[in-house]
């Protein structure tokens, strides 16, 4: 592209902290026994108990995914004699209702041989916050171009090029772990979790033509 006239090149950036829209946490049920079938049976029962609690959580749970099932033998240091079997199954839970998050995590952690880890706070991939940050970055680029032009006694006349130059957003997270001892009477205590603000960044490179500067 042939450009006629002076050109100014600028970078526009935007940085925002916005409330998270999603919280994810992991629930892992475990079992151990000398007998393999007994291990599998206990694991299935504990995983089913987790499912029952999640089924009863209502619309607070937006999504759940079983992502890691492990069954392994424990052997003596010498030889291949199996002395026990270990089993675990992990479910990742996505929650949109943060008011119910702490109670749900503690209820799950109160189950026998269940570990809960999280939460990890996130924005939705299509969150309006990303679009707002990009718009702000473009506005800043245009403002800076106008400031440079004004300093030269000129004005911005047209846009030549606009390119995304921003780094990827880095979700922030908080991690807590709860390992159950199993079956405590009276129910779990209350737990309040403070959602961590999410950092949204955008940056653009832009080139503008300007009118002839007044340098005299």
C-alpha positions as CSV (number, residue, x, y, z in Angstrom):
1,X,0.0,0.0,0.0
2,X,1.4,3.3,-1.1
3,X,1.0,6.0,1.6
4,X,1.0,9.7,0.6
5,X,2.0,12.0,3.4
6,X,3.4,11.7,6.9
7,X,2.5,8.7,9.1
8,X,2.3,8.3,12.8
9,X,2.5,4.9,14.5
10,X,1.2,4.3,18.0
11,X,0.3,1.6,20.5
12,X,-2.9,1.5,22.4
13,X,-3.3,-0.5,25.6
14,X,-6.1,-1.2,28.0
15,X,-6.0,-2.9,31.4
16,X,-9.1,-3.8,33.4
17,X,-9.9,-5.8,36.5
18,X,-13.4,-7.3,36.4
19,X,-15.4,-9.7,38.6
20,X,-15.1,-13.4,37.6
21,X,-18.0,-15.1,35.9
22,X,-17.1,-18.8,36.5
23,X,-15.5,-20.8,39.3
24,X,-14.1,-24.3,38.8
25,X,-13.0,-26.9,41.4
26,X,-12.0,-30.5,41.4
27,X,-13.5,-33.3,43.4
28,X,-11.5,-36.5,43.8
29,X,-13.0,-39.7,45.4
30,X,-10.4,-42.3,46.4
31,X,-10.4,-45.9,47.7
32,X,-7.8,-48.4,48.9
33,X,-8.1,-52.1,49.8
34,X,-6.1,-55.3,49.5
35,X,-8.7,-56.7,47.2
36,X,-9.1,-55.2,43.8
37,X,-12.9,-55.8,43.6
38,X,-13.4,-54.2,47.0
39,X,-11.4,-51.2,45.9
40,X,-13.5,-50.8,42.7
41,X,-16.7,-51.2,44.7
42,X,-15.8,-48.6,47.3
43,X,-14.6,-46.2,44.6
44,X,-17.9,-46.6,42.7
45,X,-19.9,-46.0,45.8
46,X,-18.0,-42.8,46.7
47,X,-18.2,-41.5,43.2
48,X,-21.9,-42.1,43.2
49,X,-22.3,-40.2,46.5
50,X,-20.5,-37.2,44.9
51,X,-22.8,-37.4,41.9
52,X,-25.9,-37.4,44.2
53,X,-24.6,-34.2,45.9
54,X,-24.0,-32.5,42.6
55,X,-27.4,-33.6,41.3
56,X,-29.0,-31.9,44.3
57,X,-27.1,-28.7,43.9
58,X,-29.6,-27.3,41.4
59,X,-28.7,-24.6,38.8
60,X,-25.6,-23.6,40.8
61,X,-23.6,-26.2,38.9
62,X,-23.3,-25.2,35.3
63,X,-21.2,-28.1,34.1
64,X,-19.3,-31.1,35.4
65,X,-16.8,-33.4,33.7
66,X,-15.2,-36.6,34.8
67,X,-11.6,-36.3,33.6
68,X,-9.3,-38.6,35.5
69,X,-10.0,-42.3,36.5
70,X,-7.1,-44.2,38.0
71,X,-6.7,-47.7,39.3
72,X,-3.3,-49.0,40.2
73,X,-1.7,-51.7,42.2
74,X,0.7,-51.2,45.2
75,X,3.5,-53.6,45.2
76,X,6.3,-54.4,47.6
77,X,9.7,-52.8,46.9
78,X,11.1,-56.1,45.8
79,X,9.1,-58.2,43.3
80,X,5.6,-57.7,41.9
81,X,3.5,-59.0,44.7
82,X,0.4,-56.8,45.0
83,X,-0.3,-55.7,48.6
84,X,-3.1,-53.2,47.9
85,X,-5.1,-51.5,45.1
86,X,-5.6,-47.8,44.8
87,X,-8.4,-46.1,42.9
88,X,-9.4,-42.5,42.3
89,X,-11.8,-40.6,40.1
90,X,-11.8,-36.8,39.6
91,X,-14.7,-34.6,38.5
92,X,-14.2,-31.0,37.5
93,X,-17.2,-28.8,38.5
94,X,-18.0,-25.4,37.0
95,X,-20.2,-23.1,39.2
96,X,-21.8,-19.8,38.3
97,X,-23.6,-19.1,41.6
98,X,-20.8,-18.0,43.9
99,X,-23.2,-17.7,46.9
100,X,-23.5,-21.5,46.9
101,X,-19.9,-22.3,46.1
102,X,-18.4,-22.5,49.6
103,X,-21.2,-24.6,51.0
104,X,-21.1,-27.0,48.1
105,X,-17.4,-27.5,48.3
106,X,-17.5,-28.2,52.0
107,X,-20.5,-30.6,51.6
108,X,-18.4,-32.6,49.1
109,X,-15.3,-32.5,51.3
110,X,-17.4,-33.9,54.1
111,X,-17.8,-37.2,52.2
112,X,-15.8,-40.2,53.1
113,X,-12.4,-40.3,51.3
114,X,-13.1,-37.3,49.1
115,X,-10.7,-34.4,48.3
116,X,-11.8,-31.0,47.0
117,X,-9.3,-28.5,45.4
118,X,-10.0,-25.1,44.1
119,X,-11.6,-22.8,43.2
120,X,-10.1,-21.4,40.0
121,X,-11.8,-18.2,39.0
122,X,-12.4,-17.4,35.3
123,X,-14.2,-15.3,32.7
124,X,-16.3,-16.9,30.0
125,X,-14.4,-17.1,26.7
126,X,-17.1,-14.8,25.1
127,X,-17.2,-12.4,28.1
128,X,-18.1,-8.8,27.1
129,X,-15.1,-7.8,29.2
130,X,-12.7,-8.9,26.4
131,X,-14.6,-6.8,23.8
132,X,-14.7,-3.8,26.1
133,X,-10.9,-4.0,26.7
134,X,-10.2,-4.2,22.9
135,X,-12.4,-1.1,22.3
136,X,-10.6,0.8,25.0
137,X,-7.2,-0.1,23.5
138,X,-8.3,1.2,20.1
139,X,-9.6,4.4,21.6
140,X,-6.3,5.0,23.4
141,X,-4.4,4.4,20.2
142,X,-6.5,7.0,18.4
143,X,-6.2,9.5,21.2
144,X,-2.4,9.1,21.2
145,X,-2.2,9.6,17.5
146,X,-4.3,12.8,17.8
147,X,-2.0,14.0,20.6
148,X,1.1,13.5,18.4
149,X,-0.5,15.1,15.5
150,X,-1.6,18.1,17.5
151,X,1.9,18.5,18.9
152,X,3.0,18.9,15.2
153,X,0.2,21.3,14.3
154,X,-1.5,18.6,12.3
155,X,-4.5,16.3,12.5
156,X,-5.2,12.7,11.9
157,X,-6.7,12.1,8.5
158,X,-7.0,8.3,8.0
159,X,-6.2,4.9,9.4
160,X,-3.7,2.8,7.5
161,X,-3.3,-0.3,9.6
162,X,-4.7,-1.7,12.9
163,X,-3.2,-4.9,14.4
164,X,-3.8,-6.8,17.6
165,X,-0.7,-6.7,19.7
166,X,-2.0,-7.7,23.1
167,X,-0.8,-10.5,25.3
168,X,-3.1,-13.4,26.2
169,X,-5.3,-12.8,29.3
170,X,-4.0,-14.6,32.3
171,X,-6.7,-15.9,34.5
172,X,-6.1,-15.6,38.3
173,X,-7.0,-18.3,40.7
174,X,-7.1,-19.2,44.3
175,X,-6.5,-22.7,45.5
176,X,-7.7,-24.4,48.6
177,X,-7.7,-28.1,49.4
178,X,-10.1,-30.0,51.6
179,X,-9.5,-33.7,52.5
180,X,-12.4,-35.4,54.2
181,X,-12.1,-37.5,57.3
182,X,-15.6,-38.8,56.6
183,X,-18.9,-38.5,58.2
184,X,-18.6,-35.7,60.7
185,X,-21.9,-35.1,62.5
186,X,-23.8,-31.9,62.4
187,X,-22.8,-31.0,58.8
188,X,-19.9,-29.0,57.6
189,X,-19.2,-25.4,58.8
190,X,-19.9,-22.4,56.7
191,X,-17.2,-21.1,54.4
192,X,-17.2,-17.7,52.5
193,X,-15.1,-17.4,49.5
194,X,-14.0,-14.0,48.0
195,X,-13.9,-14.1,44.2
196,X,-10.7,-12.8,42.8
197,X,-10.9,-10.1,40.2
198,X,-9.8,-11.2,36.7
199,X,-7.2,-9.2,34.7
200,X,-8.3,-8.4,31.1
201,X,-5.7,-6.8,28.8
202,X,-5.7,-5.7,25.2
203,X,-3.1,-3.9,23.0
204,X,-3.1,-2.8,19.4
205,X,-0.6,-1.3,17.0
206,X,-2.0,1.4,14.7
207,X,-0.7,3.5,11.9
208,X,-2.4,6.8,10.8
209,X,-1.8,9.3,8.2
210,X,-1.7,12.9,9.4
211,X,-1.9,16.2,7.6
212,X,1.3,18.2,6.8
213,X,2.9,19.2,10.1
214,X,3.5,22.9,10.9
215,X,7.2,22.9,11.9
216,X,8.0,26.6,11.7
